[in-house]
């Protein structure tokens, strides 16, 4: 299979684009372990790989997200638990539906200076070790992603890294909701296991035992750099807006569609674009190119609505 002209990025910081550049999931099948998997689509590091037929182990302690994983990723192994230094149970501090990303098992991170205490609920969850997850994994693993809101050190300490053969390990490496580095307590474990730091993207540190070098015009160029326009990708939110606009155009060109139906469909698209704008703000998507595309879509919708009004 050849690489698609345009990839769709689902991950919050476009980690999936960096991983796709390294692993080329369109060329082969592979597998992952995702500790702190979250939703199967929104802010997902693995959705892009799943679209290419890859499968993996998704570890997610939050029940709604786990149930979504079970519904949408039936070919994966989905585990409703947390990962810690030893097996047992622990308390998880869950954020509200609009802020699930603040959920954590560390109380001081839950009740931080932003005082989210009124929004937090607590629940007891099963805790397993990463070694036990590796024991349950039937595949050779290509990459591991760890995003556990401050628990990274305990997760990494719970694995026998001499058994881990993953080509890439991606670990969130700042304190929750900050830019303060948090890799010092655990990085040496990965380095001692033969991994080398290849990239820090402002949020995550990418480790690999193998460098990836391309030769371009007789110049050696590393593949390890943050996602950029050269990767030819769209953010998921923009991709959804493009799909809705394409759908509207097709709907308008259908001969048997009534003017009233088309008008209501245009209005529903305007509401969807407003929702997508909110999603952009919530996910802190600031890329000027994507914002320009959204404005272009608004102009297209306005033009279509004007055409409809002239026909009434």
C-alpha positions in Angstrom: 0.0 0.0 0.0 1.3 3.5 -0.8 1.1 6.4 1.5 -2.1 8.4 1.2 -1.8 11.9 -0.2 -3.1 13.3 3.0 -3.1 11.8 6.5 -5.6 12.6 9.2 -4.1 13.3 12.6 -6.2 12.5 15.7 -3.6 13.0 18.4 -3.6 16.1 20.6 0.0 17.1 19.7 0.1 15.2 16.4 2.3 12.5 17.9 0.6 10.0 15.4 2.1 11.9 12.5 5.6 11.6 13.9 5.1 7.9 14.6 3.6 7.3 11.1 6.7 9.0 9.6 8.9 6.5 11.5 6.9 3.3 11.2 5.1 3.8 7.9 1.9 1.9 8.8 0.7 1.8 5.2 3.6 -0.5 4.3 3.0 -3.2 6.9 0.8 -4.3 9.9 2.0 -3.8 13.4 1.0 -3.5 17.1 1.1 -1.1 20.0 0.6 -0.8 23.7 -1.2 2.4 24.7 -1.1 3.2 28.5 -3.7 5.9 29.1 -5.4 5.3 25.8 -8.4 7.6 26.3 -11.1 7.8 23.6 -10.7 5.6 20.5 -10.8 8.7 18.2 -10.6 12.0 19.9 -7.0 12.9 20.9 -6.1 9.3 20.1 -2.5 8.5 19.2 -3.5 5.1 17.8 -6.6 5.9 15.7 -4.4 6.6 12.6 -2.7 3.2 12.9 -6.0 1.5 13.5 -7.3 2.9 10.2 -4.4 1.1 8.5 -5.3 -2.2 10.1 -2.9 -2.1 13.1 -4.1 -3.5 16.4 -2.9 -3.2 20.0 -3.4 -3.2 23.7 -5.3 -0.2 25.1 -5.1 0.4 28.8 -7.8 2.8 30.1 -9.1 3.2 33.6 -12.0 5.6 32.9 -15.2 3.6 32.2 -16.8 5.7 29.4 -13.6 5.8 27.4 -13.0 2.1 28.0 -16.5 1.3 26.8 -16.0 3.4 23.7 -12.7 1.5 23.0 -14.6 -1.9 23.4 -17.3 -0.6 20.9 -14.9 0.8 18.3 -11.8 -1.4 18.7 -13.1 -4.9 19.0 -9.9 -6.3 17.3 -7.8 -4.7 20.1 -7.2 -6.0 23.6 -8.9 -3.4 25.9 -8.1 -3.3 29.6 -10.1 -1.3 32.1 -7.4 -0.7 34.7 -4.5 1.6 35.7 -0.8 0.7 35.6 1.4 1.1 38.7 4.5 -0.3 40.4 2.6 -3.2 41.9 -0.8 -4.9 41.4 -3.8 -4.0 43.6 -6.3 -1.2 43.7 -6.0 2.6 43.9 -8.1 5.7 43.9 -8.5 7.7 40.6 -9.5 11.3 40.5 -11.8 11.7 37.5 -12.3 15.0 35.7 -15.7 16.0 34.4 -16.9 15.1 30.8 -15.5 18.3 29.3 -12.1 17.8 31.0 -11.4 14.1 31.0 -7.7 14.8 30.3 -7.2 16.1 33.9 -8.0 12.7 35.4 -5.2 11.4 37.5 -4.2 9.0 40.3 -2.1 11.7 42.1 -4.2 13.9 44.4 -2.0 16.9 44.2 -2.3 17.0 40.5 -6.1 16.7 40.7 -6.4 19.5 43.3 -3.9 21.8 41.8 -3.6 25.6 41.8 -6.5 25.9 39.4 -8.8 24.5 42.1 -10.7 21.9 40.2 -11.8 20.2 43.5 -15.5 20.8 42.8 -15.2 19.1 39.5 -13.4 16.0 40.6 -15.0 12.6 41.5 -13.1 9.7 43.0 -13.4 6.0 42.3 -11.4 2.8 43.1 -9.7 1.1 40.1 -7.8 -2.0 39.5 -4.0 -1.5 39.2 -1.8 -3.8 37.2 1.9 -3.8 36.3 3.2 -3.2 32.8 5.0 -6.5 33.0 1.6 -8.2 33.4 0.3 -6.4 30.4 3.3 -7.5 28.4 2.7 -11.1 29.5 -0.9 -10.9 28.1 0.2 -9.4 24.8 0.2 -12.0 22.0 2.1 -9.8 19.5 5.5 -8.3 18.9 5.1 -4.6 19.8 6.2 -1.8 17.5 5.6 1.2 19.8 4.5 2.0 23.3 2.7 5.2 24.3 2.5 6.3 28.0 0.3 9.2 29.0 -0.8 8.8 32.6 -0.9 12.4 34.1 2.1 12.2 36.5 2.3 8.4 36.9 4.9 7.8 34.2 7.7 7.0 36.6 5.6 4.2 38.3 4.5 2.8 35.0 8.0 2.6 33.6 9.3 1.1 36.9 6.7 -1.7 36.6 8.2 -3.2 33.4 11.2 -5.4 32.8 12.6 -3.4 29.9 15.1 -6.1 29.0 12.0 -7.9 27.6 10.6 -4.9 25.7 11.5 -4.9 22.0 9.3 -2.0 20.9 11.0 0.2 18.3 9.6 3.4 19.7 8.5 4.5 23.2 6.6 7.8 23.5 6.2 9.2 27.0 4.5 12.4 28.1 7.3 14.3 29.8 5.9 17.4 31.4 3.9 17.8 34.6 0.1 17.8 34.0 -1.2 21.1 32.5 2.3 22.7 32.5 5.5 22.9 30.6 7.6 21.8 33.6 9.8 18.8 32.6 9.0 15.6 34.4 11.4 13.1 32.7 14.2 13.1 35.2 13.0 10.4 37.5 12.4 7.8 34.8 14.4 8.6 31.7 17.5 6.7 32.9 15.5 3.4 32.9 14.9 3.8 29.2 18.4 4.9 28.4 19.8 1.9 30.4 17.6 -0.4 28.3 19.3 0.8 25.1 16.9 3.5 24.0 18.1 6.9 22.9 16.2 10.2 23.1 15.3 11.2 19.5 12.8 14.0 19.9 11.1 16.3 22.4 8.0 17.9 20.9 7.2 20.2 23.7 5.0 17.6 25.5 6.4 14.1 24.8 9.8 12.6 24.6 10.3 10.0 21.8 12.8 7.2 22.4 14.1 4.6 20.0 16.9 2.1 19.7 17.3 2.8 16.0 17.8 6.2 14.2 15.9 6.8 11.0 17.9 8.6 8.4 16.8 9.6 4.8 19.2 10.7 2.1 17.8 13.7 0.3 19.9 15.3 -2.5 23.0 13.6 -1.0 22.2 15.1 2.4 21.4 12.8 5.4 18.2 14.0 7.1 16.8 12.5 10.3 13.1 11.6 10.4 12.9 12.7 14.0 11.3 16.1 14.0 7.8 17.4 15.1 4.9 17.2 12.8 5.0 19.9 10.1 3.4 20.8 6.7 5.9 18.5 4.9 4.0 15.6 6.5 0.9 16.5 4.4 -1.8 16.0 7.0 -5.0 17.5 8.3 -6.1 17.8 11.9 -9.1 15.7 12.6 -11.3 18.8 13.2 -10.5 20.3 9.8 -10.9 16.9 8.1 -14.4 16.7 9.6 -15.3 20.2 8.4 -14.1 19.3 4.9 -16.2 16.1 4.9 -19.3 18.0 6.0 -18.8 20.6 3.2 -18.4 17.9 0.6 -21.5 16.2 1.9 -23.4 19.4 1.6 -22.4 20.0 -2.0 -23.4 16.4 -2.9 -26.7 16.9 -1.1 -27.4 20.1 -3.0 -26.7 18.5 -6.4 -29.1 15.6 -5.8 -32.1 16.3 -8.1 -34.8 15.2 -5.7 -33.7 17.2 -2.7 -36.2 19.9 -1.7 -35.3 23.5 -1.1 -36.5 23.2 2.5 -34.4 20.2 3.1 -31.3 21.8 1.7 -31.8 25.0 3.7 -32.1 23.0 7.0 -29.0 20.9 6.0 -27.1 24.1 5.5 -28.1 25.4 8.9 -27.1 22.1 10.5 -23.7 22.5 8.8 -23.4 26.0 10.2 -24.1 24.5 13.7 -21.5 21.8 13.1 -18.9 24.3 12.1 -19.6 26.3 15.3 -19.1 23.1 17.2 -15.8 22.4 15.4 -14.6 25.9 16.2 -15.3 25.1 19.9 -13.4 21.8 19.5 -10.5 23.8 18.0 -10.4 26.1 21.0 -10.7 23.3 23.5 -7.9 21.3 21.9 -5.7 24.5 21.5 -5.3 24.0 17.8 -3.7 27.2 16.8 -2.3 26.5 13.4 -3.0 29.4 11.1 -3.3 27.2 8.1 -6.2 25.2 9.7 -7.9 28.4 10.8 -7.8 29.8 7.3 -9.3 26.6 5.9 -12.2 26.9 8.4 -12.8 30.5 7.3 -12.9 29.3 3.7 -15.5 26.7 4.6 -17.7 29.4 6.3 -17.5 31.4 3.1 -18.6 28.4 1.0 -21.5 27.8 3.3 -22.5 31.5 3.2 -22.4 31.4 -0.6 -24.5 28.2 -0.7 -27.1 29.7 1.7 -27.3 32.9 -0.5 -27.9 30.7 -3.5 -30.7 29.0 -1.7 -32.3 32.2 -0.5 -32.2 33.6 -4.1 -34.1 30.5 -5.2 -36.9 30.9 -2.7 
